[in-house]
Amino acid sequence: MSRPGSDYISARPLHIYVAASGDDANSGTLEAPVKTLAEALTRLPLIGPLYHDCLIDIVEAGTYDLPEIPPRDYATGQLYIRATPQTVNLASTAALAGSSAQLVKSSGLTVDQFIDKWIHILTGAAAGDYRLIKTNTATDITPVRDFSAAIATNDRYEIVEPLVVLQPSALRPVHGDEYCAVPTARFELGLNFENIAFDGAASTGFSFDGRVVFWRCVFGTLTSLAPISRSTSQAMLGIDRAVSGVAAIGPQRVYGGAPTAYLGCGIVSKFNQEPEGGGWYGYANTQHGLHIRNHVFALIAGGNIRGDHCTIRGNGVVAQIGLDTAGTPQITDGLAQSTGVLRVWDSAYCTLQRGVVTANTGDVGIGVERGGTIDITGLSTAVQVNGSTYGIHCRRGNAKAFLHEGAPAITGGTAKYAVGEVPTTSNSLPNAGDVLAGNDGSIIERVE
């Protein structure tokens, strides 16, 4: 067994097992697991680049302390921290007639009882698929992303969620790779978490630096959560295809997964995103579904983002949403306030090519403020925006919204568009070149 300071030269990955009932004096095998992650990490080689994969498997349900993970150079090797237990909320059950690649038919469900949990297809053409559940009715279970094949009558499935919780005992960083450069065309893997819930008290939290990938993970009640703390860091959430020049990270990099098993993975709860082909930079907490601030570039290719609002903020910050034809971001569930479910402000720039922005309880679908710019380039209904009062509201000085050809589907309780502190409203901007202007320098313009 490798010990601190040793070199690691082997043709096979290093494999260490952790269980709450184990003992840190144990050898770390499946039959004799160690007790803590801290001890498991001491069994890794710490000198020089990591050339071989290292796996730490947590094989017993429970809450474990998340220690600081020292920075290192991931050469050709990677570090995986995985949890094998999971709760089954609905044991192996047969799909009913009417199921498809878009939904699974069932019966006797409580509305939204499985929201943000996972559906695992056990048999049939889509066997092995895991999908995050966007919503469920009494009869339909709808994933955030379509299954890889249609679900047939009597195909069996189960509902699962992570049962292992990692909880920091104090505010601390978790480093992926201190040698991570600014985001480039290729995303290099380093530190991987799989099938884990991250949680903690309001006074605790942690941050991730470097290249980190979260596969089928959940973020819970942390209020000081900062998954990405440096602009040089990179994080991706279970991507499986190349998007806009970003090299694909195939699910084959997740140990034990079938080719389709981990498509559509992501972070759920306070920050809820299932990008099946995209990247994410920023931080999340209980006040924002997604908050991107002072990170030069953000790419959101698909997903399900929940929270009081999704904020893109800061001079020079550029966010691109919905660039992947197979991914449709869902930005929903704003609190009752007038600032927007999707907020772009402080001179940030955001392009929205496809996606659904819905204010279920909030006043405004997209709010643009203080020099922010939203550029909606999606054609026809590729972009759908809905606010209970206004679809799009530009205000507070030189905020701008540009609507391109093929008008997006925008609705609002009072009006589709509004500008200014005291909004001037309009229900239609039908022609290219039409401008809706407010008294504060804000505009909404139709352009070709």
Secondary structure, 3 states (H helix, E strand, C coil): CCCCCCCCCCCCCEEEEECCCCCCCCCCCCCCCECCHHHHHHCCCCCCCECCCEEEEECCCEEEECCCCCCCCECCCCEEEEECCEEEEEEEEECCCCCCCCCEECCCCCCCCCCCCEEEECCCCCCCCEEEEEEECCCEEEECCCCCCCCCCCCEEEEEEECEEEECCCCEEEECCCCCCCCCCCCCCCEEEECCEECCCCCCCEEEECEEEEECCEECCCCCCEEECCCCCEEECCCCCCECCECCCCHHHCCCCCCCCCCCCCECECCCECCCCCEECCEEECCEEEEEECCCEEEECCCEEECCCEEEECCCCEEEECCCCCCCCEEECCCCCCCCCEEEECCCEEEECCEEEECCCCCEEEEEECCCEEEECCCHHHEEEEECCEEEEEECCCCEEEECCCCCEEEECCEEEEECCCCEEECCCCCCCCEEECCCCCEEEECC
